[in-house]
Amino acid sequence: MILPGHAATAVLARRYLCVDFYAMLAATFAPDLIDKFLYYAVRVTPHSRIPMHSLLGWLGTTVIVTALGWVFGKRGRWGLTWLLGYGLHLLCDSPVAGGELPFLYPFLSYSDFSASKLPFSFVLGLQDVPWHMLIAETLLVGVTLYLERRRHAAHGRPFSLRCWWCELAKENQV
């Protein structure tokens, strides 16, 4: 997934699944933030999608977030949102969407995985990002913006990205 795809996933889930927006946003970004940091900054992992793009990373972080949710009085709400958001991220990165995913790491070896040594290399040269995935994410973002714009028009309000983001923040302060 690329940056706009993460945000679009969180927005759609907030609107149509009534989940906590900030927990969903964190869940959709977490696998990449952790894995990219461990690979590019600390250089302790063999690939930029190991270990958090795996079943173990998904379920392990879900247990942690669920426990934190109970501590902070959100009961199972954060955990369920995290499970869904993280799962959507993995689905978008999976072979189903044309990507590579070390889903069963560390139980299976992923030695044939290759990653660029330069962070954000896909920005400098799009050879690392499959075109069909880029097109799919562009469509996801486009559909999200269209649906949000249509929702605003139905309520007689003008649509702008700045107002839309502020509105999402206000809705989630409950």
C-alpha positions in Angstrom: 0.0 0.0 0.0 1.0 3.6 -0.6 0.3 6.5 1.7 -3.1 7.6 0.2 -4.3 4.0 0.1 -3.8 3.7 3.9 -5.8 6.8 4.5 -8.6 5.8 2.1 -8.9 2.4 3.8 -9.3 4.1 7.1 -11.9 6.6 5.8 -14.0 4.0 4.1 -13.9 1.7 7.2 -14.9 4.7 9.4 -17.9 5.6 7.2 -19.2 2.1 6.4 -18.1 -0.1 9.3 -18.4 2.5 12.1 -15.0 1.8 13.6 -12.8 4.1 15.6 -11.0 6.3 12.9 -7.8 6.8 14.8 -7.4 3.2 15.7 -8.1 2.2 12.1 -5.6 4.8 10.8 -2.9 3.5 13.2 -3.7 -0.1 12.2 -3.4 0.6 8.5 -0.1 2.4 8.8 1.5 0.2 11.6 2.9 -2.7 9.5 4.8 -0.4 7.1 6.0 2.1 9.8 7.5 -0.7 11.9 8.9 -2.8 9.1 10.4 0.1 7.2 12.0 1.5 10.4 13.5 -1.9 11.3 14.8 -2.5 7.8 15.9 1.0 6.6 16.8 2.8 9.8 18.0 0.1 12.3 18.9 -2.6 9.6 18.0 -5.5 11.8 15.6 -7.3 9.5 16.2 -9.1 6.2 13.3 -7.4 4.3 11.2 -4.3 4.5 8.1 -6.5 5.0 9.4 -8.7 7.8 8.3 -9.2 10.7 5.1 -7.1 10.8 3.6 -8.2 7.5 3.0 -11.7 8.9 0.3 -13.6 10.7 2.3 -13.5 13.9 2.8 -9.7 13.7 -0.9 -9.2 13.0 -2.2 -11.3 15.8 0.5 -10.2 18.3 -0.2 -6.5 17.8 -3.9 -7.2 18.0 -3.5 -8.8 21.4 -1.5 -5.8 22.6 -3.9 -3.2 21.3 -6.9 -5.1 22.7 -5.3 -5.2 26.1 -4.6 -1.4 25.9 -8.2 -0.9 24.9 -9.4 -2.6 28.0 -7.0 -0.6 30.1 -8.2 2.7 28.6 -11.9 1.8 28.8 -12.6 1.1 25.2 -13.2 -2.6 25.9 -12.9 -4.7 22.7 -13.5 -1.7 20.4 -9.8 -0.9 19.7 -8.9 -4.6 19.3 -11.6 -5.3 16.8 -10.7 -2.1 14.8 -7.0 -3.0 14.9 -7.7 -6.6 13.7 -9.8 -5.2 10.8 -7.5 -2.4 9.8 -4.3 -4.4 10.0 -6.0 -7.2 8.1 -7.1 -4.8 5.4 -3.5 -3.6 5.1 -2.3 -7.2 4.7 -5.0 -7.9 2.2 -4.0 -5.0 0.0 -0.3 -6.1 0.2 -1.1 -9.7 -0.4 -0.7 -11.8 -3.6 -4.5 -11.4 -4.0 -3.8 -7.8 -4.8 -0.6 -8.6 -6.8 1.9 -8.1 -4.0 4.3 -10.2 -2.0 3.6 -11.1 1.6 5.7 -13.1 4.1 2.5 -14.2 5.8 3.9 -17.3 7.5 7.2 -15.7 8.7 9.0 -17.0 10.8 7.5 -20.5 10.2 8.5 -20.4 6.5 11.7 -19.1 5.0 11.3 -16.1 2.6 14.9 -16.1 1.3 13.9 -15.2 -2.2 12.3 -12.0 -1.1 14.1 -8.9 -2.5 13.8 -5.4 -1.3 15.5 -2.2 -2.4 18.2 -0.9 0.0 17.0 2.7 -0.6 14.0 3.9 1.4 11.2 5.3 -0.9 12.9 3.9 -4.0 9.5 3.5 -5.5 9.2 7.3 -5.6 12.5 7.7 -7.5 11.8 4.9 -9.9 8.4 3.2 -10.2 10.0 -0.1 -11.2 9.6 -1.4 -7.6 5.8 -0.9 -7.5 3.7 -3.1 -9.8 1.6 -0.9 -12.1 -1.6 -2.8 -11.4 -1.3 -2.2 -7.7 -0.7 1.5 -8.3 -3.8 1.7 -10.5 -5.8 -0.2 -7.9 -4.8 2.2 -5.1 -5.5 5.2 -7.3 -9.0 3.9 -7.9 -9.4 3.2 -4.1 -8.5 6.8 -3.3 -10.6 8.2 -6.2 -13.7 6.2 -5.1 -13.1 7.4 -1.5 -12.9 11.0 -2.5 -16.0 10.7 -4.7 -18.1 9.1 -2.0 -17.0 11.7 0.5 -17.7 14.5 -1.9 -21.2 13.0 -2.7 -21.9 12.7 1.0 -21.1 16.3 1.6 -23.2 17.4 -1.3 -26.2 15.4 0.0 -25.9 17.5 3.2 -25.6 20.8 1.3 -22.0 21.4 2.4 -19.0 22.2 0.2 -16.3 19.6 0.1 -12.6 20.4 0.7 -9.9 18.1 2.0 -9.1 20.4 4.9 -12.7 20.6 6.1 -13.2 16.9 5.5 -10.2 16.0 7.7 -11.4 18.4 10.5 -14.8 16.9 10.3 -13.4 13.4 10.7 -11.4 14.5 13.7 -14.5 16.1 15.4 -16.5 13.0 14.9 -13.9 10.9 16.7 -13.6 13.1 19.8 -16.7 11.4 21.3 
